[in-house]
Amino acid sequence: MYEILEYTQIDKAEVVEFSQQASLYTEDPAHKNMISLPHLLYESDRLKNNNGTYYFLKINGTIEIGSGVYISDFDKHIAIGGLRSWVNEEYRGKFLIGTYLLPKQLKWAEDCNLKIFAITLNDYNLKYLSYFRRSGLGLKKDRKPGRVFYNGQYEVEFPCNIRGVKQHVLYHKIDKSYNPNWKKIRWQYK
């Protein structure tokens, strides 16, 4: 049984246990980000005041997957999804974030009247870029509304500086007339 819950609906001890277990999976470069997940959710201001949220997917009563969304710092019309995404090993490769959590994040962005929903990828998880590209960059696909990229997908042609980290950006236009100025956050090679 699958159940999608916001972090505010889950006992903090469960979230701490999930993040600690994920942080021990040292084969995955993202494990380093997971130990600070409770701080992000309960102590930082990053998701406060409807600036973002974090969703968990419980499978048979256990948290197995997590991923968040927040309003970008560089453009208040853009939601950045996939924040601190983690999938426990048993559920990897089943596209459960894309099936359950990204549509929930897109709905959150729409409910907040944002114009763009973006997903960012670090260099170490670029392998997922080809998965997202298959949906047809900028081309409308036969997908149902409510799914990410149902009305086309766009890719920023250069890496961007998202909160001090080099990121590759794919985005979905909620408002098709809005065109963000990605150049103002272009990654500067040092």
MDTraj code that builds the backbone (N, CA, C; nanometers):
import mdtraj as md
import numpy as np

residues = "MET TYR GLU ILE LEU GLU TYR THR GLN ILE ASP LYS ALA GLU VAL VAL GLU PHE SER GLN GLN ALA SER LEU TYR THR GLU ASP PRO ALA HIS LYS ASN MET ILE SER LEU PRO HIS LEU LEU TYR GLU SER ASP ARG LEU LYS ASN ASN ASN GLY THR TYR TYR PHE LEU LYS ILE ASN GLY THR ILE GLU ILE GLY SER GLY VAL TYR ILE SER ASP PHE ASP LYS HIS ILE ALA ILE GLY GLY LEU ARG SER TRP VAL ASN GLU GLU TYR ARG GLY LYS PHE LEU ILE GLY THR TYR LEU LEU PRO LYS GLN LEU LYS TRP ALA GLU ASP CYS ASN LEU LYS ILE PHE ALA ILE THR LEU ASN ASP TYR ASN LEU LYS TYR LEU SER TYR PHE ARG ARG SER GLY LEU GLY LEU LYS LYS ASP ARG LYS PRO GLY ARG VAL PHE TYR ASN GLY GLN TYR GLU VAL GLU PHE PRO CYS ASN ILE ARG GLY VAL LYS GLN HIS VAL LEU TYR HIS LYS ILE ASP LYS SER TYR ASN PRO ASN TRP LYS LYS ILE ARG TRP GLN TYR LYS".split()
xyz = np.array([
    [0.0837, -0.1175, 0.0000],
    [0.0000, 0.0000, 0.0000],
    [0.0888, 0.1247, 0.0000],
    [0.0598, 0.2176, -0.0902],
    [0.1352, 0.3421, -0.1019],
    [0.0569, 0.4556, -0.0365],
    [0.1296, 0.5369, 0.0405],
    [0.0678, 0.6506, 0.1070],
    [0.1639, 0.7698, 0.0976],
    [0.1163, 0.8812, 0.0416],
    [0.1958, 1.0032, 0.0304],
    [0.1599, 1.0951, 0.1462],
    [0.2620, 1.1376, 0.2193],
    [0.2401, 1.2241, 0.3348],
    [0.3396, 1.3397, 0.3341],
    [0.2940, 1.4569, 0.3785],
    [0.3865, 1.5672, 0.3995],
    [0.4624, 1.5413, 0.5293],
    [0.5790, 1.6005, 0.5392],
    [0.6619, 1.5765, 0.6569],
    [0.5924, 1.6165, 0.7868],
    [0.5011, 1.7128, 0.7800],
    [0.4294, 1.7566, 0.8995],
    [0.3289, 1.6525, 0.9481],
    [0.3004, 1.5520, 0.8652],
    [0.2045, 1.4469, 0.9004],
    [0.2727, 1.3222, 0.9567],
    [0.4051, 1.3274, 0.9674],
    [0.4808, 1.2102, 1.0103],
    [0.5556, 1.2440, 1.1390],
    [0.5626, 1.1487, 1.2275],
    [0.6368, 1.1667, 1.3520],
    [0.7844, 1.1951, 1.3209],
    [0.8380, 1.2948, 1.3873],
    [0.9765, 1.3365, 1.3636],
    [1.0749, 1.2204, 1.3837],
    [1.0491, 1.1326, 1.4774],
    [1.1386, 1.0187, 1.5023],
    [1.1484, 0.9279, 1.3794],
    [1.0382, 0.9106, 1.3077],
    [1.0406, 0.8302, 1.1843],
    [1.1274, 0.8963, 1.0774],
    [1.1155, 1.0285, 1.0677],
    [1.1948, 1.1036, 0.9698],
    [1.3424, 1.0943, 1.0043],
    [1.3754, 1.1076, 1.1312],
    [1.5155, 1.0985, 1.1749],
    [1.5704, 0.9590, 1.1433],
    [1.4931, 0.8564, 1.1703],
    [1.5383, 0.7199, 1.1409],
    [1.5610, 0.7002, 0.9911],
    [1.4673, 0.7490, 0.9089],
    [1.4812, 0.7395, 0.7625],
    [1.6094, 0.8087, 0.7172],
    [1.6337, 0.9297, 0.7672],
    [1.7517, 1.0052, 0.7235],
    [1.8801, 0.9389, 0.7714],
    [1.8802, 0.8851, 0.8917],
    [1.9998, 0.8173, 0.9422],
    [2.0312, 0.6927, 0.8612],
    [1.9294, 0.6141, 0.8294],
    [1.9511, 0.4937, 0.7490],
    [2.0036, 0.5304, 0.6105],
    [1.9452, 0.6333, 0.5497],
    [1.9897, 0.6761, 0.4166],
    [2.1344, 0.7257, 0.4206],
    [2.1711, 0.7949, 0.5264],
    [2.3071, 0.8500, 0.5355],
    [2.4130, 0.7414, 0.5481],
    [2.3739, 0.6210, 0.5869],
    [2.4684, 0.5094, 0.5993],
    [2.4966, 0.4410, 0.4663],
    [2.4164, 0.4715, 0.3642],
    [2.4319, 0.4084, 0.2329],
    [2.5406, 0.4836, 0.1550],
    [2.6651, 0.4604, 0.1932],
    [2.7775, 0.5406, 0.1441],
    [2.8112, 0.5184, -0.0030],
    [2.7548, 0.4169, -0.0653],
    [2.7792, 0.3949, -0.2082],
    [2.7119, 0.5020, -0.2938],
    [2.6137, 0.5703, -0.2374],
    [2.5399, 0.6738, -0.3099],
    [2.5898, 0.8112, -0.2657],
    [2.6384, 0.8949, -0.3593],
    [2.6891, 1.0275, -0.3203],
    [2.5854, 1.1133, -0.2476],
    [2.4577, 1.0915, -0.2710],
    [2.3529, 1.1719, -0.2065],
    [2.3379, 1.1402, -0.0583],
    [2.4013, 1.0337, -0.0112],
    [2.3868, 0.9968, 0.1306],
    [2.4323, 1.1096, 0.2223],
    [2.5274, 1.1895, 0.1773],
    [2.5793, 1.2997, 0.2598],
    [2.4717, 1.4034, 0.2892],
    [2.3788, 1.4217, 0.1967],
    [2.2716, 1.5195, 0.2150],
    [2.1634, 1.4717, 0.3113],
    [2.1556, 1.3423, 0.3303],
    [2.0418, 1.2891, 0.4056],
    [2.0547, 1.3061, 0.5566],
    [2.1761, 1.3111, 0.6092],
    [2.1909, 1.3257, 0.7535],
    [2.1363, 1.4604, 0.8010],
    [2.1391, 1.5604, 0.7123],
    [2.0893, 1.6932, 0.7509],
    [1.9418, 1.7149, 0.7155],
    [1.8724, 1.6116, 0.6680],
    [1.7310, 1.6258, 0.6330],
    [1.6459, 1.6739, 0.7520],
    [1.6605, 1.6173, 0.8719],
    [1.5785, 1.6695, 0.9837],
    [1.6045, 1.8182, 1.0108],
    [1.7281, 1.8613, 0.9997],
    [1.7577, 2.0042, 1.0181],
    [1.6838, 2.0872, 0.9132],
    [1.6896, 2.0431, 0.7875],
    [1.6210, 2.1139, 0.6791],
    [1.4713, 2.1258, 0.7084],
    [1.4117, 2.0180, 0.7549],
    [1.2668, 2.0151, 0.7749],
    [1.2206, 2.0865, 0.9013],
    [1.2946, 2.0747, 1.0083],
    [1.2438, 2.1211, 1.1374],
    [1.3141, 2.2441, 1.1948],
    [1.4326, 2.2757, 1.1446],
    [1.5060, 2.3859, 1.2052],
    [1.5366, 2.5014, 1.1099],
    [1.5563, 2.4729, 0.9840],
    [1.5891, 2.5808, 0.8893],
    [1.4622, 2.6538, 0.8451],
    [1.4817, 2.7664, 0.7822],
    [1.3682, 2.8449, 0.7317],
    [1.3356, 2.8128, 0.5860],
    [1.4086, 2.7221, 0.5251],
    [1.3973, 2.6972, 0.3812],
    [1.2572, 2.6586, 0.3354],
    [1.1852, 2.5822, 0.4142],
    [1.0516, 2.5370, 0.3733],
    [0.9395, 2.6057, 0.4518],
    [0.9742, 2.6942, 0.5397],
    [0.8747, 2.7605, 0.6250],
    [0.7930, 2.8622, 0.5454],
    [0.6809, 2.9023, 0.6030],
    [0.5938, 3.0067, 0.5457],
    [0.5493, 2.9743, 0.4035],
    [0.5157, 2.8494, 0.3792],
    [0.4703, 2.8028, 0.2479],
    [0.5742, 2.8259, 0.1383],
    [0.7019, 2.8276, 0.1765],
    [0.8104, 2.8409, 0.0791],
    [0.8465, 2.7055, 0.0197],
    [0.7933, 2.5981, 0.0771],
    [0.8211, 2.4651, 0.0257],
    [0.7639, 2.3595, 0.1169],
    [0.7799, 2.2350, 0.0760],
    [0.7365, 2.1228, 0.1583],
    [0.8161, 1.9993, 0.1182],
    [0.7990, 1.8956, 0.1953],
    [0.8691, 1.7697, 0.1700],
    [0.7676, 1.6573, 0.1828],
    [0.7734, 1.5653, 0.0868],
    [0.6803, 1.4531, 0.0855],
    [0.7547, 1.3221, 0.1079],
    [0.6871, 1.2327, 0.1750],
    [0.7374, 1.0972, 0.1938],
    [0.6391, 1.0001, 0.1311],
    [0.6925, 0.8939, 0.0774],
    [0.6103, 0.7839, 0.0293],
    [0.6310, 0.6681, 0.1256],
    [0.5238, 0.6335, 0.1938],
    [0.5263, 0.5166, 0.2809],
    [0.4762, 0.3984, 0.1991],
    [0.5462, 0.2891, 0.2111],
    [0.5049, 0.1659, 0.1456],
    [0.4844, 0.0635, 0.2558],
    [0.3626, 0.0134, 0.2646],
    [0.3253, -0.0801, 0.3710],
    [0.3615, -0.0260, 0.5089],
    [0.3376, 0.1052, 0.5279],
    [0.3552, 0.1668, 0.6585],
    [0.4943, 0.2153, 0.6931],
    [0.5908, 0.1971, 0.6024],
    [0.7292, 0.2368, 0.6290],
    [0.7723, 0.3428, 0.5281],
    [0.8411, 0.4472, 0.5768],
    [0.8953, 0.5486, 0.4859],
    [1.0044, 0.4829, 0.4013],
    [0.9871, 0.4870, 0.2701],
    [1.0848, 0.4289, 0.1780],
    [1.1441, 0.5332, 0.0841],
    [1.0713, 0.6444, 0.0635],
    [1.1113, 0.7441, -0.0366],
    [1.0768, 0.8825, 0.0166],
    [1.1629, 0.9797, -0.0142],
    [1.1355, 1.1176, 0.0226],
    [1.1846, 1.2125, -0.0850],
    [1.1170, 1.3263, -0.0980],
    [1.1558, 1.4276, -0.1958],
    [1.0782, 1.5559, -0.1665],
    [1.1454, 1.6695, -0.1833],
    [1.0824, 1.7961, -0.1506],
    [1.0769, 1.8940, -0.2659],
    [1.0131, 2.0072, -0.2394],
    [0.9958, 2.1136, -0.3374],
    [1.0021, 2.2464, -0.2631],
    [1.0590, 2.3487, -0.3274],
    [1.0658, 2.4808, -0.2651],
    [1.0672, 2.5885, -0.3724],
    [1.0361, 2.7108, -0.3308],
    [1.0403, 2.8250, -0.4223],
    [1.1851, 2.8702, -0.4335],
    [1.2309, 2.8872, -0.5561],
    [1.3720, 2.9200, -0.5796],
    [1.4090, 3.0561, -0.5207],
    [1.5360, 3.0710, -0.4912],
    [1.5889, 3.1968, -0.4389],
    [1.6064, 3.3003, -0.5500],
    [1.6330, 3.2542, -0.6715],
    [1.6681, 3.3464, -0.7796],
    [1.5488, 3.3946, -0.8604],
    [1.4348, 3.3263, -0.8495],
    [1.3153, 3.3666, -0.9232],
    [1.1944, 3.3128, -0.8476],
    [1.1177, 3.3994, -0.7893],
    [1.0049, 3.3598, -0.7042],
    [0.8878, 3.2988, -0.7823],
    [0.9034, 3.2847, -0.9139],
    [0.8012, 3.2196, -0.9967],
    [0.8352, 3.0730, -1.0246],
    [0.9488, 3.0276, -0.9720],
    [0.9977, 2.8931, -1.0031],
    [0.9982, 2.8054, -0.8788],
    [0.9412, 2.6860, -0.8927],
    [0.9509, 2.5826, -0.7890],
    [1.0618, 2.4868, -0.8304],
    [1.1456, 2.4526, -0.7353],
    [1.2510, 2.3534, -0.7589],
    [1.2065, 2.2250, -0.6899],
    [1.1830, 2.1216, -0.7689],
    [1.1409, 1.9928, -0.7151],
    [1.2568, 1.8960, -0.7038],
    [1.2306, 1.7864, -0.6377],
    [1.3330, 1.6837, -0.6225],
    [1.4334, 1.7140, -0.5129],
    [1.4010, 1.8073, -0.4243],
    [1.4906, 1.8455, -0.3159],
    [1.5179, 1.7263, -0.2248],
    [1.6452, 1.6997, -0.2020],
    [1.6903, 1.5920, -0.1131],
    [1.6152, 1.4615, -0.1389],
    [1.6022, 1.4274, -0.2660],
    [1.5327, 1.3027, -0.3005],
    [1.6140, 1.1816, -0.2566],
    [1.5420, 1.0849, -0.2051],
    [1.6052, 0.9598, -0.1638],
    [1.5073, 0.8456, -0.1822],
    [1.5592, 0.7353, -0.2374],
    [1.4803, 0.6129, -0.2532],
    [1.5605, 0.5005, -0.1893],
    [1.5005, 0.4310, -0.0949],
    [1.5689, 0.3169, -0.0356],
    [1.5966, 0.2129, -0.1438],
    [1.7066, 0.1438, -0.1264],
    [1.7613, 0.0558, -0.2303],
    [1.6601, -0.0413, -0.2903],
    [1.5756, -0.0990, -0.2093],
    [1.4786, -0.1980, -0.2566],
    [1.3823, -0.1412, -0.3614],
    [1.3614, -0.0085, -0.3601],
    [1.2614, 0.0529, -0.4480],
    [1.3232, 0.1345, -0.5616],
    [1.4521, 0.1286, -0.5773],
    [1.5168, 0.2039, -0.6850],
    [1.4846, 0.1423, -0.8207],
    [1.4795, 0.2277, -0.9228],
    [1.4533, 0.1812, -1.0582],
    [1.3065, 0.1549, -1.0878],
    [1.2189, 0.1857, -0.9952],
    [1.0756, 0.1623, -1.0141],
    [1.0008, 0.2922, -1.0463],
    [1.0745, 0.4020, -1.0580],
    [1.0204, 0.5338, -1.0965],
    [0.9096, 0.5817, -1.0031],
    [0.9229, 0.5494, -0.8757],
    [0.8191, 0.5855, -0.7789],
    [0.8193, 0.7343, -0.7457],
    [0.9362, 0.7991, -0.7482],
    [0.9369, 0.9445, -0.7274],
    [0.8601, 1.0107, -0.8409],
    [0.8891, 0.9699, -0.9645],
    [0.8206, 1.0269, -1.0800],
    [0.6724, 0.9956, -1.0853],
    [0.6337, 0.8825, -1.0329],
    [0.4937, 0.8421, -1.0349],
    [0.4132, 0.9063, -0.9223],
    [0.4733, 0.9194, -0.8048],
    [0.3977, 0.9648, -0.6883],
    [0.4377, 1.1037, -0.6367],
    [0.5668, 1.1284, -0.6184],
    [0.6066, 1.2506, -0.5491],
    [0.6221, 1.3714, -0.6406],
    [0.6781, 1.3554, -0.7600],
    [0.6897, 1.4714, -0.8491],
    [0.5534, 1.5270, -0.8896],
    [0.4532, 1.4446, -0.9204],
    [0.3205, 1.5021, -0.9483],
    [0.2631, 1.5785, -0.8284],
    [0.2905, 1.5316, -0.7092],
    [0.2450, 1.6007, -0.5882],
    [0.3168, 1.7356, -0.5762],
    [0.4449, 1.7376, -0.6084],
    [0.5215, 1.8617, -0.6044],
    [0.4733, 1.9591, -0.7120],
    [0.4446, 1.9089, -0.8297],
    [0.3908, 1.9934, -0.9364],
    [0.2579, 2.0542, -0.8924],
    [0.1722, 1.9758, -0.8315],
    [0.0432, 2.0261, -0.7822],
    [0.0651, 2.1349, -0.6777],
    [0.1629, 2.1153, -0.5904],
    [0.1955, 2.2173, -0.4907],
    [0.2359, 2.3475, -0.5605],
    [0.3205, 2.3367, -0.6629],
    [0.3651, 2.4558, -0.7379],
    [0.2462, 2.5247, -0.8053],
    [0.1577, 2.4464, -0.8639],
    [0.0388, 2.5042, -0.9275],
    [-0.0500, 2.5735, -0.8242],
    [-0.0685, 2.5100, -0.7096],
    [-0.1510, 2.5681, -0.6036],
    [-0.0908, 2.6983, -0.5494],
    [0.0416, 2.7107, -0.5596],
    [0.1105, 2.8333, -0.5156],
    [0.1180, 2.9380, -0.6271],
    [0.0517, 2.9105, -0.7406],
    [0.0502, 3.0009, -0.8560],
    [0.1893, 3.0308, -0.9118],
    [0.2763, 2.9301, -0.9076],
    [0.4087, 2.9461, -0.9659],
    [0.4012, 2.9201, -1.1156],
    [0.5009, 2.9628, -1.1882],
    [0.4961, 2.9563, -1.3347],
    [0.5821, 2.8453, -1.3948],
    [0.6810, 2.8006, -1.3197],
    [0.7743, 2.6983, -1.3676],
    [0.7940, 2.5955, -1.2576],
    [0.8021, 2.4689, -1.2972],
    [0.8411, 2.3613, -1.2060],
    [0.9688, 2.3019, -1.2617],
    [1.0774, 2.3112, -1.1863],
    [1.2073, 2.2637, -1.2332],
    [1.2575, 2.1483, -1.1480],
    [1.3366, 2.0655, -1.2114],
    [1.4080, 1.9577, -1.1432],
    [1.5557, 1.9807, -1.1721],
    [1.6385, 1.9682, -1.0689],
    [1.7815, 1.9879, -1.0882],
    [1.8554, 1.8577, -1.0616],
    [1.9638, 1.8394, -1.1343],
    [2.0452, 1.7192, -1.1206],
    [2.1905, 1.7588, -1.0988],
    [2.2536, 1.6960, -1.0000],
    [2.3967, 1.7134, -0.9780],
    [2.4732, 1.6351, -1.0840],
    [2.6025, 1.6610, -1.0948],
    [2.6851, 1.5841, -1.1873],
    [2.6767, 1.4342, -1.1574],
    [2.6709, 1.3973, -1.0286],
    [2.6717, 1.2555, -0.9946],
    [2.5412, 1.1835, -1.0265],
    [2.4331, 1.2556, -1.0500],
    [2.3089, 1.1859, -1.0860],
    [2.2601, 1.2221, -1.2265],
    [2.3541, 1.2591, -1.3122],
    [2.3184, 1.2909, -1.4512],
    [2.2638, 1.1704, -1.5273],
    [2.2876, 1.0507, -1.4761],
    [2.2344, 0.9313, -1.5431],
    [2.0818, 0.9385, -1.5561],
    [2.0174, 1.0144, -1.4682],
    [1.8710, 1.0273, -1.4741],
    [1.8258, 1.1255, -1.5817],
    [1.9184, 1.2046, -1.6331],
    [1.8836, 1.3010, -1.7367],
    [1.8263, 1.2320, -1.8599],
    [1.8857, 1.1202, -1.8995],
    [1.8356, 1.0500, -2.0184],
    [1.6930, 0.9993, -1.9969],
    [1.6617, 0.9588, -1.8746],
    [1.5247, 0.9153, -1.8443],
    [1.4269, 1.0297, -1.8681],
    [1.4598, 1.1477, -1.8162],
    [1.3704, 1.2618, -1.8330],
    [1.3689, 1.3099, -1.9784],
    [1.4804, 1.3024, -2.0471],
    [1.4855, 1.3460, -2.1876],
    [1.3927, 1.2623, -2.2751],
    [1.3747, 1.1365, -2.2402],
    [1.2884, 1.0498, -2.3217],
    [1.1462, 1.1015, -2.3313],
    [1.1074, 1.1894, -2.2411],
    [0.9717, 1.2422, -2.2494],
    [0.9604, 1.3489, -2.3575],
    [1.0708, 1.3842, -2.4211],
    [1.0665, 1.4749, -2.5357],
    [1.0838, 1.6193, -2.4970],
    [1.2042, 1.6666, -2.5014],
    [1.2326, 1.8036, -2.4609],
    [1.1527, 1.9034, -2.5428],
    [1.0665, 1.9767, -2.4747],
    [0.9887, 2.0807, -2.5405],
    [0.8767, 2.0306, -2.6288],
    [0.8595, 1.9008, -2.6374],
    [0.7561, 1.8440, -2.7234],
    [0.6415, 1.7915, -2.6380],
    [0.5221, 1.8163, -2.6834],
    [0.4061, 1.7655, -2.6099],
    [0.3971, 1.6145, -2.6299],
    [0.3773, 1.5451, -2.5213],
    [0.3621, 1.4000, -2.5240],
    [0.2203, 1.3649, -2.4821],
    [0.1808, 1.2432, -2.5105],
    [0.0481, 1.1966, -2.4716],
    [0.0515, 1.1568, -2.3245],
    [0.0461, 1.2580, -2.2380],
    [0.0472, 1.2361, -2.0945],
    [-0.0711, 1.3071, -2.0326],
    [-0.1079, 1.2619, -1.9175],
    [-0.2225, 1.3202, -1.8490],
    [-0.1807, 1.4451, -1.7719],
    [-0.2636, 1.5477, -1.7719],
    [-0.2355, 1.6641, -1.6874],
    [-0.2154, 1.6188, -1.5427],
    [-0.1285, 1.6890, -1.4754],
    [-0.0943, 1.6508, -1.3389],
    [0.0372, 1.5771, -1.3315],
    [0.0828, 1.5251, -1.4449],
    [0.2124, 1.4592, -1.4497],
    [0.3167, 1.5635, -1.4897],
    [0.4351, 1.5514, -1.4334],
    [0.5431, 1.6415, -1.4702],
    [0.5760, 1.6197, -1.6169],
    [0.5974, 1.7266, -1.6870],
    [0.6338, 1.7274, -1.8291],
    [0.5203, 1.6827, -1.9210],
    [0.3958, 1.6846, -1.8733],
    [0.2857, 1.6433, -1.9604],
    [0.2689, 1.7385, -2.0774],
    [0.3101, 1.8632, -2.0607],
    [0.2934, 1.9597, -2.1696],
    [0.4258, 1.9965, -2.2342],
    [0.5244, 1.9109, -2.2177],
    [0.6558, 1.9356, -2.2759],
    [0.7596, 1.9553, -2.1683],
    [0.8813, 1.9412, -2.2096],
    [0.9930, 1.9488, -2.1179],
    [1.0999, 2.0367, -2.1795],
    [1.1654, 2.1151, -2.0958],
    [1.2681, 2.2061, -2.1428],
    [1.3939, 2.1831, -2.0615],
    [1.5075, 2.2041, -2.1249],
    [1.6354, 2.1834, -2.0586],
    [1.7178, 2.3100, -2.0725],
    [1.7728, 2.3574, -1.9615],
    [1.8648, 2.4700, -1.9671],
    [1.9928, 2.4167, -2.0289],
    [2.0443, 2.4858, -2.1296],
    [2.1557, 2.4328, -2.2095],
    [2.2913, 2.4427, -2.1428],
    [2.2967, 2.4973, -2.0232],
    [2.4227, 2.5096, -1.9495],
    [2.3948, 2.4810, -1.8022],
    [2.4962, 2.4415, -1.7269],
    [2.4755, 2.4200, -1.5832],
    [2.4443, 2.5516, -1.5127],
    [2.3691, 2.5414, -1.4044],
    [2.3296, 2.6588, -1.3265],
    [2.3827, 2.6480, -1.1839],
    [2.3922, 2.7638, -1.1196],
    [2.4333, 2.7708, -0.9806],
    [2.3058, 2.7778, -0.8959],
    [2.2705, 2.6649, -0.8370],
    [2.1524, 2.6580, -0.7516],
    [2.2024, 2.6420, -0.6087],
    [2.1888, 2.7490, -0.5313],
    [2.2312, 2.7482, -0.3910],
    [2.3774, 2.7059, -0.3759],
    [2.4626, 2.7549, -0.4676],
    [2.6057, 2.7297, -0.4592],
    [2.6514, 2.5956, -0.5131],
    [2.5616, 2.5219, -0.5780],
    [2.5942, 2.3893, -0.6304],
    [2.5695, 2.3872, -0.7804],
    [2.6636, 2.3300, -0.8544],
    [2.6469, 2.3146, -0.9997],
    [2.5337, 2.2153, -1.0254],
    [2.4304, 2.2618, -1.0983],
    [2.3130, 2.1804, -1.1250],
    [2.2748, 2.1877, -1.2728],
    [2.2201, 2.0798, -1.3230],
    [2.1630, 2.0741, -1.4572],
    [2.0124, 2.0821, -1.4385],
    [1.9468, 2.1638, -1.5194],
    [1.8061, 2.1959, -1.4946],
    [1.7160, 2.1503, -1.6089],
    [1.6103, 2.0795, -1.5726],
    [1.4994, 2.0470, -1.6619],
    [1.3778, 2.1164, -1.6040],
    [1.2901, 2.1661, -1.6912],
    [1.1730, 2.2334, -1.6349],
    [1.0483, 2.2137, -1.7179],
    [0.9390, 2.2341, -1.6479],
    [0.8038, 2.2202, -1.6999],
    [0.7391, 2.3584, -1.6878],
    [0.6780, 2.4049, -1.7945],
    [0.6124, 2.5349, -1.7909],
    [0.4680, 2.5195, -1.7444],
    [0.4394, 2.5735, -1.6289],
    [0.3010, 2.5804, -1.5824],
    [0.2326, 2.6940, -1.6580],
    [0.3017, 2.8054, -1.6675],
    [0.2584, 2.9203, -1.7474],
    [0.3462, 2.9209, -1.8729],
    [0.2892, 2.8819, -1.9842],
    [0.3674, 2.8648, -2.1078],
    [0.4279, 2.9953, -2.1595],
    [0.3780, 3.1094, -2.1136],
    [0.4301, 3.2372, -2.1625],
    [0.5503, 3.2861, -2.0816],
    [0.5789, 3.2204, -1.9685],
    [0.6871, 3.2675, -1.8817],
    [0.8203, 3.2059, -1.9219],
    [0.9211, 3.2920, -1.9362],
    [1.0554, 3.2472, -1.9741],
    [1.1569, 3.3003, -1.8726],
    [1.2033, 3.2146, -1.7836],
    [1.2988, 3.2595, -1.6825],
    [1.4327, 3.3003, -1.7443],
    [1.5038, 3.3867, -1.6750],
    [1.6371, 3.4277, -1.7178],
    [1.7402, 3.3365, -1.6502],
    [1.7601, 3.2194, -1.7077],
    [1.8533, 3.1225, -1.6508],
    [1.9969, 3.1738, -1.6551],
    [2.0270, 3.2639, -1.7476],
    [2.1651, 3.3128, -1.7611],
    [2.2143, 3.3828, -1.6354],
    [2.1239, 3.4410, -1.5582],
    [2.1684, 3.5119, -1.4380],
    [2.2187, 3.4158, -1.3297],
    [2.1921, 3.2861, -1.3444],
    [2.2459, 3.1892, -1.2482],
    [2.3350, 3.0852, -1.3180],
    [2.3876, 3.1218, -1.4319],
    [2.4779, 3.0317, -1.5053],
    [2.5979, 2.9969, -1.4155],
    [2.6324, 2.8685, -1.4144],
    [2.7470, 2.8216, -1.3368],
    [2.8734, 2.8813, -1.3962],
    [2.9520, 2.9436, -1.3112],
    [3.0796, 3.0012, -1.3545],
    [3.1907, 2.9028, -1.3195],
    [3.2562, 2.8508, -1.4200],
    [3.3622, 2.7531, -1.4002],
    [3.4809, 2.8218, -1.3361],
    [3.5356, 2.7572, -1.2360],
    [3.6483, 2.8162, -1.1635],
    [3.7729, 2.7358, -1.1824],
])
top = md.Topology()
chain = top.add_chain()
for i, resn in enumerate(residues, 1):
    res = top.add_residue(resn, chain, resSeq=i)
    for name in ("N", "CA", "C"):
        top.add_atom(name, md.element.get_by_symbol(name[0]), res)
traj = md.Trajectory(xyz[None], top)
